[in-house]
Amino acid sequence: MKKRLPLILMAVAMFHTVAYCQFYVEPLAGIQKDMNNSSYSFFNSGLRATYKIRRYEMVLQFQKSWPYSWYGTDPSFTLDTLLPVYSLAGKQIKLSSFSFAFGNRFKVIGNNQGSCLFISFYTGVMFQKASVIYSFDKNHYTILNPDQSQDLAGLFASGGLEYMWQFKKGRIFAELNFSTPPAGNWAYPASFGVVSPLSFNVGYSFKISKK
């Protein structure tokens, strides 16, 4: 009986823990401000799958930052003596990103009903894309050291605060999240930096099941 008692207690503890597990699906949307490029902002959307055990939640997150167009100019030059030596070339830059991350949320204030506050931490992989389009007389003019379209993928980490309103069949949340840029640099020198997003998101948490 003494040998069986620890097993019985362990089984009871496991059952008690599983009884409080809940699953959620969380669509979200918001805005992002690039901390590396102050002129750039993005519309942000994503989807999360959340596994909750008491005051801890394990999160799987997919997030997309939709392209934002920035317009500028670069100088272009020509050797044709019949044309002005110098001319401004129009430039359009589109930055976008996609990330896949594993996260942890910890409830620091609140219970199972009403409002509560979480702190969250995420790590994962971020993919960024920069598309550059120039508009100028390419037959006669040349841009020295132009920006180029390029891609980057690397590990990233993020963290922030999340305020949540809890109901019987779901939850509404708002969060502020700071993220590092993906590890690495653009393959070619560029006039813009790798995106390091500051995000403000809102979303709804749909309860899928409760064991």
N, C-alpha and C positions, 0 to 999 in steps of 0.2 A: 504493500500500500504506500509505503514511504517513497518508493521509486516512481509510482504512478502519480503521486501528488504534484510534482513539478510539471509533468506533462499536462495534467488536467488544468492547472493554473495557467499554463502557457496557452492552451486551447481556448480557455475562457477569455484571456486577454486579447487574443487574436480575433475572436468573434466579436468582442466588445468594440475593438477598433474598426473592423470591417463594417459594423452596424452603423457607424457614423460617416462612412465614405459616401461622397456624392460626386457626380459627373456633370460638367457644364460645357456648353459650346458658346463661345463669345465672339460675335462679330463686333468690330470696332471701326471708328473713323475719326479723323482729326486733322491737325495741321502740324507741320514740322518746320523749324527754323534751323538753318545750317549754321553751326557755330564757327565753322572754318571760312565760310563765304557769306558775309553778312547780308549780301543782296539777294540770296536765294531762299525761297520758301517753297514748300511742297504740300500737296494734298496727300493724306496718308490713309490707308485702309488696311484691314487685316482680319485674321481669324485665329482664335485660340481654342484649344481643347484643354480643359482643366479637371484635375483629379484632386478632390478636397478630402483631407483627413483632419478633422477638428479645426485647429487654428493654422494649419499649414496647407498650402496648395501647390501642387506640381503642375506646370504649365508648358504646353507645346504651342509655339507661336509661329505663324506665317504673316509677314508684313510687307506691304508694297508702298513705296513712295513714288507717286506718279510724276512724269516729267514736267519740269518747269522751264520755260524758255527765257533766256536772258539775252538781250541784244546789246551789242557794242560795236566798236570799230578797231581795225588795225591798219597801220600804214602800209601801202604798197608802192612799189617803185618800178620805173621802166628806163630802158636805155634808148628808147625811140626818141630822137630829138624833135620829132614833130608833135609829141605829146608832152603834157606836164610831167615833170620828173616824179612828182609825188601825188598820190591819190589815196583817199580813205576807202578801205574795203569794209563793207557791212559784215557783221559776224553774229551768228545765232548759236547759242550753246544750250543744249538740253541735258540736264542731269537727272538721273533716276536711280533707284536702288530697290533691291529685294532682299529680304533676310529671312532666315530660318533659325529659330533659337529655342533653347530649353530654359525654362525659368522656374524660380522659386518665389512664392509669396507667403509672407508671414503676417498674421493679424496681430497688430500691436495695441489697438484700442477697439473695444466693442465686443458684443456677443453674437449670437446666431440670429437675432432680429434687430431691425432698425439700422442705423448707420454705423460704419466701422472704418478703420484706417489700416491699410496694409503698407509694408515696405516690400519692394520687389527687386530681384536681381536676375539678369538674363545673360547667357553666353551662347554664341552660335556663329553662323557664317553669314556674311553680308556680301552681296554682289552689287557693284555699282557700274553704271554706264554713262559715259559722256559722249554726246553726239555734237559735232561741230560742223556748221555749214557756213561757207563764205559766199558773199555776193559781190563780185567785182569783175573787171575785164581780164579774164585769165589768159587771153591771147597776147596781151601786151604788158601786163603788170605782174609783178611777183611780190609775195609777202615773205619777208625774212622771219624765220623761226615761227611759223604759224602754229596755232593750237591744232590738235589732232583728235579725232574720235578714238576712244579707247575704252577698255574694260578693266575692271579690277575685282578680285575676290579675296577675302581674307577673314580671319577670326575677329570678333568684336565682343564687347561686353557693355552692359547697360544697367541702370538702376534708377529707382525713383519711388514716388509715393502714389498711392491709389486710394481714393475715397469711394466708398461703396454704400449704396442703399439696398438693404436686403428685404425681400418679400418672400411669401410662402412658395411661389413658383418661379422665382427669378430674382435677378439683381441688376441694378443700374450702377455704372461706375464711371468715374472720371479720374484721369491719371496725368501726372507730369513725369516725364522720363528723359534722362540724360544718357547719351550713347557715345561710345568712342567710335572713331572711324575704323573701317576694316584695316587690319594689319597690312602694311605695304604702301607703295606709292604708285602713282601713275607711271606707265612705261615710258612716257615721253614728258619732258618739261612742259608745264601748262601754266596759264595765267590764273587758273582756278585750283583750289585745293580739293582733297578728298573730303566727301561730305561727312560731317559729324553732327548728327541730328539731335535737336532738342524737340521733343514731341509732347503735344497735348492731345489726348484722345478721350473720347467718350464711347460707351458701348453698352450692350445689354447681355446679361449672362443667363442663358436658357438652361434650366435644370433638365437633364436627360433622364437620370435615374437616381434612385437612392436605395442602397442595400440595407 
